[in-house]
């Protein structure tokens, strides 16, 4: 039986976690295949790979961005998070979700509202509307919030853990691409002021999720809902791709930051898509090849950084 180990556990302890057992040995936590986080990793692997191969993600890996699409991506995020956080508030005391209620640390609606005000102006609410793909996503979130609150776990985990996994890398790239102010205007979405250590918080969140008292059938339903969440996101990606075909080529410069000696700054491996791609293809040779490709592109750019975090949570499952 395969297991996954995580750091920062107490030695020699064992605790029940719903469908499985978390055994803490020698300073690590050993996760069982019946843990919800492990089931999600296995159950969403195929759809994760499909998402990686959409034109949207390929464009991201090539480094291309259009500002108008970035803004529309933020609009879709705003409506999605508004629906999700409304249902989270409705179900914050429900036993199938209550342990995952972290509004101060995680909620994104207000941050996205500030970003939209920056991009669209004071009357931003009158300038935005919900696209058809986003509306289908939002309607599904409201439906499960009313009828099957346990399934909110799939959407919350995929979104929030993805934001934490890739947000800081994407923030820097977007800031450089659109020449946004260093004070953070337009990038509030990526700021988690209530979280001091993203790694520690993600470990806590996964632990809380694995401790939910869910039977095997409900856990499987959560996995299926996570697959559906990916499909909704891919529909939005496709919708934005179609919009992009009607726009002028206003690709913005997001070349990797270099120091005074011409060396790249920052850790490229922390980008969730880069990491997931390397994990999927395997081997240091692929890493070297990707690095060489990036270095040969002096104007490396990023498309729709706001929506890339939608997939990063799955990268975290494979890497941590």
HELIX and SHEET records of a PDB file:
HELIX    1   1 UNK A   36  UNK A   43  1                                   8    
HELIX    2   2 UNK A   45  UNK A   52  1                                   8    
HELIX    3   3 UNK A   55  UNK A   62  1                                   8    
HELIX    4   4 UNK A   67  UNK A   90  1                                  24    
HELIX    5   5 UNK A   98  UNK A  100  5                                   3    
HELIX    6   6 UNK A  103  UNK A  106  1                                   4    
HELIX    7   7 UNK A  109  UNK A  120  1                                  12    
HELIX    8   8 UNK A  124  UNK A  126  5                                   3    
HELIX    9   9 UNK A  132  UNK A  147  1                                  16    
HELIX   10  10 UNK A  149  UNK A  151  5                                   3    
HELIX   11  11 UNK A  152  UNK A  177  1                                  26    
HELIX   12  12 UNK A  188  UNK A  190  5                                   3    
HELIX   13  13 UNK A  198  UNK A  210  1                                  13    
HELIX   14  14 UNK A  216  UNK A  244  1                                  29    
HELIX   15  15 UNK A  268  UNK A  270  5                                   3    
HELIX   16  16 UNK A  272  UNK A  281  1                                  10    
HELIX   17  17 UNK A  284  UNK A  296  1                                  13    
HELIX   18  18 UNK A  305  UNK A  319  1                                  15    
SHEET    1   A 4 UNK A   4  UNK A   6  0                                        
SHEET    2   A 4 UNK A  28  UNK A  31 -1                                        
SHEET    3   A 4 UNK A  20  UNK A  25 -1                                        
SHEET    4   A 4 UNK A  13  UNK A  17 -1                                        
END                                                                             
